[in-house]
Amino acid sequence: MDAPIVDDRSISERLNRECFCITLDRDALCDALEREVGDAEFCATFIRTRPHLFSNAPVFISESETIEMLRIVRAIEAATKLPGYQRAALSWAPELAQHDFGPRGVFMGFDFHVAAAGPRLIEVNTNAGGAFLNALLADAQRACCAEIEVALGKTSNASFESAVLRMFRNEFKLQRQVGTIGRIAIVDDRPEEQYLYPEFLLAQRFFVKHGIEAVIADAGKLRYAQGTLTIDSQPIDLVYNRLVDFSLDRPGHEALRAAYLDNAVVVTPNPHVHALYADKRNLGLLSDRAALRGWGLSPAMADHLSGVPHTVVVTSDNAAQLWEKRKTLFFKPVSGYGSKGVYRGDKITKGVWAEVVKGGYVAQDFAAPGERMVKLDGTPEARKTDVRLYVYDGQILLTAARLYQGQTTNFRTAGGGFAPVFTI
């Protein structure tokens, strides 16, 4: 008699509800972080001061859900290569973003809600943070049952590192064709004040370990003269861009903007990549299967994009209709980041709505997040989850999750934070 077929989704859902025997070995994580950075005080300084950066619990997803997410990613990659899609996406992009120097964008972040209806793409981010932290996080998870630890296996940090190194080298090659990276600048505004500054230190150490000079630089301290971008008088070959100024037009970013326009430095991710992928208005293009088919996307690829919730730009013409159906919608600023200015429709006030209607927002069909039960002081509590695929050129580098309460991820939730993903 044949064995009964077990749905892998039902297994992962049950583990997310009932499995509490895998927990984060925080001492092991700190040991790994401190070894990587070469600083015995790293955890005391940067990790213990961020108590909700990491969750104690991993998130389980099924192999079939992982396959669905990858299909959506690859369908998006195919769509962004279509001339019709590019014309539409670049029509609302700033002039700077019209320049394509070749790079494809490191650490693209494809964020999903994975619930009963299957994976739904919530947004795409071009400066997705957390990859270096999450690469070490999975190794620090320990199972209380040896059988579970063997069954789940271990992720390989070495394979992640080799893929990341190839990624940065390829970005340089795509723009320069010849030569090698001499110095990388990890660039943000006031980097030491950023919540993910610990990751900048890990990235710096990663580059140095692989023979590439690396500095963490405040964008306002960059200088550009005679065709060379510098920091502290030292030339920069590649900028690992962590800025949220996606058009490089804010005060203090003049040097980086000028060097980028002159093709004097490789910038990744850059304004062109952001314009093609991460402007929230593009979700409207990606959820319009008829338009995509008209631009030449294959029927199979268009079908995969059914996993992108229907999205429209909020205008004065459709405002009344959207207000009536607001309880089924999520509202996001077109150039937002880090969940800033995001509103769930069933909680939006008329005062906020008046600001939304003024422009600069999209309305997206609500897609329920997944759920993970965690234990706090021995009591099970539910946390919402989203799943992030860190991707380069259509290939997954790493899968991670974030646990949270409230409308959006915030790294302020007890029991929340980054979590490793185990595929069943």
ZISULNOR-V207458 format. One line per field, one symbol per residue. burial: 1 if it has 9 or more other ideal C-beta (glycine too) atoms within 8 Angstrom, else 0. Layout:
burial->???
This chain:
burial->0000000110110111001101111001110111011000011001100101111011111100110111111111111101011101110010011010101111111111111001111111111101111111111111100001100100101001101110111111011000001011111110100101111111111111000101111110011100011110000111111110110100001011111100011111111111111111111111101011101010001101101110111100011001001100111111010000011110010001100110001111111011111110000010111111111100011111111100000110101111111111
